[in-house]
């Protein structure tokens, strides 16, 4: 056990039992936040890495048109000129 955890355990042992319950609940909440943050980090990393996953299939001559492609597709679909 690390020094900081040992200190925390010693402090908990000095408190009366009825005062420890709220601290346990706070620690449970912090643990859930920590787990949630870890999961979000994994998701964000995956998103960032997946953005270029189809790069090897791209046509270099069309890359400059990517920003306009959606608008062009909508115009073609609805025959807007």
C-alpha positions as CSV (number, residue, x, y, z in Angstrom):
1,X,0.0,0.0,0.0
2,X,1.3,3.5,-0.8
3,X,2.1,6.0,1.9
4,X,-0.9,8.2,1.0
5,X,-3.3,5.3,1.3
6,X,-1.8,4.3,4.6
7,X,-2.3,7.8,5.9
8,X,-5.9,7.7,4.7
9,X,-6.5,4.4,6.4
10,X,-5.0,5.7,9.7
11,X,-7.3,8.8,9.6
12,X,-10.3,6.6,9.0
13,X,-9.4,4.4,11.9
14,X,-9.3,7.4,14.2
15,X,-12.9,8.4,13.3
16,X,-16.0,7.0,15.0
17,X,-17.8,4.5,12.9
18,X,-20.9,6.7,12.4
19,X,-18.7,9.4,10.9
20,X,-17.0,7.0,8.4
21,X,-20.2,6.2,6.4
22,X,-20.4,9.5,4.6
23,X,-16.7,9.3,3.7
24,X,-17.2,5.9,2.2
25,X,-20.0,7.2,0.1
26,X,-17.9,10.1,-1.1
27,X,-15.1,7.7,-2.0
28,X,-17.5,5.5,-3.9
29,X,-18.6,8.5,-5.9
30,X,-15.0,9.5,-6.6
31,X,-14.2,6.0,-7.8
32,X,-17.2,6.1,-10.2
33,X,-15.9,9.5,-11.6
34,X,-12.4,8.1,-12.0
35,X,-13.7,5.0,-13.9
36,X,-15.9,7.3,-16.0
37,X,-13.0,9.5,-16.9
38,X,-10.9,6.5,-17.9
39,X,-13.6,5.2,-20.2
40,X,-14.1,8.6,-21.8
41,X,-10.4,8.9,-22.5
42,X,-10.4,5.5,-24.2
43,X,-13.3,6.6,-26.4
44,X,-11.7,9.9,-27.3
45,X,-8.5,8.2,-28.2
46,X,-10.3,5.7,-30.4
47,X,-12.2,8.4,-32.2
48,X,-9.1,10.4,-32.9
49,X,-7.3,7.3,-34.2
50,X,-10.3,6.2,-36.3
51,X,-10.6,9.5,-38.2
52,X,-7.9,8.5,-40.7
53,X,-8.8,4.8,-40.9
54,X,-9.9,5.0,-44.6
55,X,-7.1,7.3,-45.6
56,X,-5.5,4.5,-47.7
57,X,-8.6,4.3,-49.9
58,X,-8.8,8.0,-50.6
59,X,-8.4,9.6,-54.0
60,X,-5.9,12.4,-53.6
61,X,-7.5,14.5,-56.4
62,X,-10.8,14.6,-54.4
63,X,-9.4,15.5,-51.0
64,X,-9.7,19.3,-51.7
65,X,-13.4,18.8,-52.4
66,X,-14.3,17.1,-49.1
67,X,-15.6,20.2,-47.5
68,X,-18.0,20.9,-50.4
69,X,-19.0,17.2,-51.0
70,X,-22.0,17.2,-48.7
71,X,-23.5,20.3,-50.2
72,X,-22.9,19.0,-53.7
73,X,-24.6,15.6,-52.8
74,X,-27.7,17.4,-51.4
75,X,-27.9,19.6,-54.5
76,X,-27.7,16.5,-56.8
77,X,-30.3,14.6,-54.8
78,X,-32.8,17.4,-54.9
79,X,-31.9,18.8,-58.3
80,X,-31.0,22.2,-56.9
81,X,-29.1,24.5,-59.2
